[in-house]
């Protein structure tokens, strides 16, 4: 059996669509991921899947999600309010606690599925990949450089740092989800980290480097682009998003099945009550798996015993 690797992209509350993708892959019986990686909201989906939590529990947890209960910490925000180097409006420290509670405090090394969480160290121009010791030993750095080349001589580039010894999975997810200008940077091992989408929107290259034979890249549109530019934060987010369009295309073209969930760009990145996104993600993943299988076999037909169009 070939190893399937899935890369989940960022998108805030639109990340509910990732849960539908996971449902479709689990139910396929054939394309069940053994390797997964995630950026921003995608890192949450990747961690929950890799931890072995049941589909029902993942979806029930999503229905109970609340920004103020599960993500934003006002006490930590106030502590940093007079810190000129805070680099963001609010702290997302509650998110780390929420993730660690859901996965029962396990580390990357405790998961049976190889996983990578992607973050960015902007000041040092580094992509940071948090993973297990097992996965770190197998990562093909040449594959990583195909997407983000390291600096060579006078030519600029982006270093990739692989961190196999971060025991706190929730902290890594916090860093991956720290949207620039909104959330305060997260400090890990002397690094000040922000959202992984700054350098790697949908980390298909990462799952390839981790040994995936079949790769799936799932985009939730450019998560940084707001629908209306009504503040300085919106303007910053929009600029980062627009600059990332070419990178996003490169991400998805790098996958065997690379796609953006249809209609996702019209959805709110901050409304966690859009539960129909789960079914939307599942429906499109089923259709694309069917297309991929028929193209590979050069045979007509319908996969998994049901019509998907």
N, C-alpha and C positions, 0 to 999 in steps of 0.2 A: 504494500500500500504506500502510495506517495504521501508525503507530509503536506498537509494543508496549512497555510499561514494566512491569517487575516489581520489587516491593519485598519484600525478605527481612527477616523479623523475627528477634529474638534468641532464644536457647534453649540456649546452651552446646553440649554434645556432641550434642544433638538436631538440630543444624544439618545432620547427615547427610541428613535428609529434604529439605533444600533441593537437594541434589545430584540427587535423584530428580525434583524439579520441573524442574530445568534439563534433565535428560535428556528428559523429556516434551516440553518446549517446543522443544528442538532437533529432536526427531524429528517434531514436528507438521508442519514444513515451512511453516506459515502463521503461527504465533504465536511467531516467533523474536524475542526481545527486542532492541531497539536502544537501550533506556535501562534502567538498573538502579540501584537504591539499596539500601543495607543498614544495619541496626542490629546491633551486637554480632556474634554468630555469623553473622548475615545479611550483614554487611559482608565477611566472608571469602568467602562464596559469591559475592557480587556482584563482588568484585575478581577472583577466579579466573575467573569467566565472562567478564568484560569484557576480561581480558588475552588472551583467545583460546586459552587452554590447552584441549587436547582433553578430551572427556568421560572417556575412558579414563584419561588422566593425572590428572585431578581425583580420580577415584574410587580410583585406585591410591595417590595421595598420602594420601587419607583413611584408607586401611587401615593406613598406616604411622604415623599420627598418635600422638604421645605427649605428655602434658601436660608432663612434666619435660624432654623433649628439645626440644619445639617451642614451649612457652609460658612456663613459669615459670623465672625466673633466680634461683637462690639467692644468687649473688654480689651481684647488685643489691639483693636483698631484705636481705641482711646490711648492706650499705652504708647503708641507710635505717632500720635497726632502731631506732636511737636518735633518729631524727628525729620529733619530736612532731607534725609536720605531714604525716607520710607518708600518712595517710588510708586505708590499706589494709594487709592482712596481707602480701601477696607482690607481687613485681614480675612483670609479664608481658612484659618486654623481649625475651625470646627469640621471642615471637610476631612482632614486627616484622621480625626477621632472617629468620624462616622465610618470611614472606610475600614479602619482597623477593627472597629466593633463588628462590622459585617463579616469580615474574614477571620474573626476570632484571634486577632493579633498575630497571624502567621506572617512569615517572611517570604521573600522571593524563592528562597531555597526550599520552602515547604510545599510549593505548588508542584503538581505532577505535569503541568503544561508549561512549556517555556514561554516567558513573557518579558516584554520590554516596555518601560514607561519612558517617554521622551520629554525632555525639558530643554531650556535654553539658558546659557550663561552669556548674556549680551556683552558685558564689559570685556570679556576675554575671547569673544567670538567663538563659542564652543557649543556644540550639540552634546547634551549629556544623556546617556542611556543607562537607566537603572534596570538591572536584571539579576538573575541568579548566578552563582559561581559556575554552575554547570553550563548555562547558556553562554556566559562570557568566554569560557574556554573554547567554545566552538564557533564564535562569531568570525566571519570572514571580513576582515577590514578592507580588503580590496573591493568587495561588493559595496561597502559603505561609501567608499571614495568615488564610486561611479556617480553617486547622487550629490554628495557634498565633498568635493575635493579638498584635501588639506592644503595649507599654504606651502608653496614651493618656490624658493628663491624670492624674486620680486613680485611673484604672482600672489594675490590674496586668496583666501580660502576660509574654511571653517573646520577647526579641529573637532574630532569626535572623541569624547571621553566616555569610557565604559566603566560604570560603577557597579561592581558585583558584591559590595559589602555594606550596602545600606539596609539595615535591619527593619527600618520603619517604612513599610509600603505606603501607608497613608501619607507620610511626609513627601514621598516621591510623587504621589498623585497630586498633592497640593501644589507642588512646584510645576508640574505639567499643566495645571489648570489656572495658573496665575496670569490671567489676561493682562497685558501691559496697560498701565494707566488706570486700571480698575482695581486689581488685587495687588497687595504689597508683595515684593519679591520674597521668596522662601530661601532661607539659609540652610545649606547642607554641606558639611565638610569644607567650610570656608568659601563655598560658592554662593552667589546670590542669583537665584534662578527664577525664570519667568516661563510663560507658556511655551510648550514645545512647538506649537504651530508657527512660531516666528521663523524657524528654520526647516521644519519638516511637518507639513500639514497632515499628510496621511502616510505614515512611515512604512511604505511598501518595501523600500530598500532595506529596512531593518529586519523584517521577517525573512526576506531573501537571504540576508547575511547570516541569519540564525539557522538556515538550512531548509527553508520551505521549498518544496518542489512545485506546488501550485499556490499562487498568491492571489489574494482578494483584497482590494483596496476600497474602502467605503468612505465617501465624502459627504459631509452635511453642509455643503456650500462653504463659502469662506466665512468662518465663524466670527471674524472680527468686523465684518461689514454691517453696520446698523441700517435700518430702513430709513431713518431720518437723522440728519446731522443737526442736532439741537444743542450741542455742547462741545467743549474742547475735547472731552474724552471720546465723544462720537467721531470727531474729526480725526483724532489720532488712530482710533480703531479702523476707520474707513481707509486711511492711508496705508496702514499695515496690510489690510485685506486686499486692496487693489494691487499692491506690490507683490502679493503672493499668488496672483492668478496664474502666472506662467509656471511657478513652482508646483502649484496644485495639478496643473495639466501633466507635468512631468511625472508627478507621483502616480497618477491614475494610469498613464500610458505604460508605466513600468510594471503594472500588474497583469496577470492573466485575465482576471475579471476586475476591472477598475470602473467605478461608477459613482455618480452623485445621486443620492436619493431624490427622485423626481418631486418637484413642488416644495422641497425643503427650504428653499431660499425665501419663501413667502411666510415662513413660520417664525414665531418669536424665539429668540435665543434665551429668554429669561422666564418664560411661562412654563412651569413644570407640569401643567395639567392637560397637555396635548396628547392624551393617551392613544389617540388613533394613529399616532406616528409609529407605534409599535407594529400595527398591522400593515402600515404603509411600507416599512422597512422589510417586513417578512415577504410581502407580495412581490416586491421588486427583486429580492434575492432569489426567490423561487424561480421567477421568470428567467433571470440571468443564468442560474445554474442549469436550467433546462436548455437554454440556448447554447451554453458552453458544452454541455454533454452531447447535444445533437451535432454541433459543429465538429467536435472531436471524433465522433463516430461516423459522421456523414450519413446519419439516419434520421428519418422523420419520427415523430412520436411525442408522447407526453411523459414526463418524469414523475415519479413518486405517486402514480395512480390518480392524478387529478389534473383537470384543465387549469392552466394558470394565466391565460390571456383574457 
